[in-house]
Amino acid sequence: MKTLPLARLQAREDHVEAFKALAHLTRLEIFFLLVRRGREVPAGEIQAELDIPGPTLSHHLDLLRRAGLVQSRKEERFVYYSARSDMASELVRLLTACC
């Protein structure tokens, strides 16, 4: 695995995947919504808030989840999503370490 030293931090492949996932406007909007809420948000609420068709939302949420930016929890027929603050903090630290 190739890493880039940035101060005392190192960029990893999972950071690259997270930045790739955020390089799409819809996914960035979903991520921002989850970060601002600071809690679990049901998929239906995300869909209503951002006016995204269900299948499209599912696709974007899956990419964000696989990139380590969000986590999900299923309860009965509802799926709840929340931002992974640990990964968001790592990305912020990486960006600010080189500035």
C-alpha positions in Angstrom: 0.0 0.0 0.0 1.4 3.4 -1.0 1.2 6.1 1.6 2.0 9.8 1.5 3.5 11.4 4.6 1.7 14.6 5.6 3.0 16.0 8.9 2.5 13.1 11.2 -0.4 11.7 9.2 -0.3 9.3 6.3 -2.8 9.1 3.4 -4.1 5.6 2.9 -6.1 3.8 0.2 -9.3 4.1 2.3 -8.8 7.9 2.3 -8.6 7.9 -1.5 -11.8 5.9 -1.7 -13.5 8.3 0.6 -12.4 11.3 -1.4 -13.6 9.6 -4.6 -17.0 8.9 -3.1 -17.3 12.6 -2.1 -16.4 13.7 -5.6 -20.0 13.6 -6.7 -22.5 16.3 -5.8 -25.4 14.1 -4.7 -23.1 12.0 -2.4 -21.6 15.2 -1.0 -25.1 16.5 -0.3 -26.1 13.3 1.4 -22.9 13.3 3.5 -23.3 16.9 4.5 -26.9 16.3 5.5 -25.8 13.4 7.8 -23.0 15.4 9.3 -25.3 18.3 10.0 -27.9 16.1 11.6 -25.4 14.4 13.9 -27.6 11.4 14.4 -29.1 8.4 12.6 -31.4 9.5 9.8 -33.9 7.1 8.1 -33.4 6.6 4.4 -36.9 8.0 3.7 -36.1 11.2 5.5 -32.9 11.6 3.4 -34.9 10.9 0.3 -37.6 13.5 1.2 -35.1 16.2 2.2 -32.9 15.9 -0.9 -35.6 14.9 -3.3 -33.7 11.9 -4.6 -35.4 8.8 -6.2 -35.2 5.7 -3.9 -33.0 3.6 -6.2 -30.6 6.5 -6.8 -30.4 7.2 -3.1 -29.7 3.5 -2.3 -26.9 3.5 -4.9 -25.2 6.6 -3.4 -25.6 5.5 0.2 -24.1 2.1 -0.7 -21.0 3.9 -2.2 -20.7 6.1 0.8 -21.0 3.1 3.1 -18.3 1.1 1.2 -16.0 4.2 1.3 -16.3 4.2 5.1 -18.1 7.6 5.3 -21.4 6.4 6.6 -22.7 3.5 8.6 -26.2 1.9 8.5 -28.4 0.1 10.9 -31.5 -1.8 9.9 -34.5 -1.9 12.3 -37.5 -3.9 11.0 -38.2 -2.4 7.6 -36.3 0.8 8.1 -32.7 1.6 7.4 -31.0 4.3 9.4 -27.8 6.1 8.2 -25.3 8.2 10.1 -22.0 9.8 9.1 -18.8 8.2 10.4 -17.3 11.1 12.3 -14.0 9.2 12.7 -13.5 9.1 8.9 -14.7 12.7 8.4 -12.2 13.8 11.1 -9.4 11.9 9.4 -10.1 13.5 6.1 -10.2 17.0 7.6 -6.9 16.4 9.4 -5.3 15.2 6.1 -6.5 18.2 4.2 -5.4 20.7 6.9 -2.0 19.0 7.6 -0.7 20.0 4.2 -1.8 23.6 4.3 
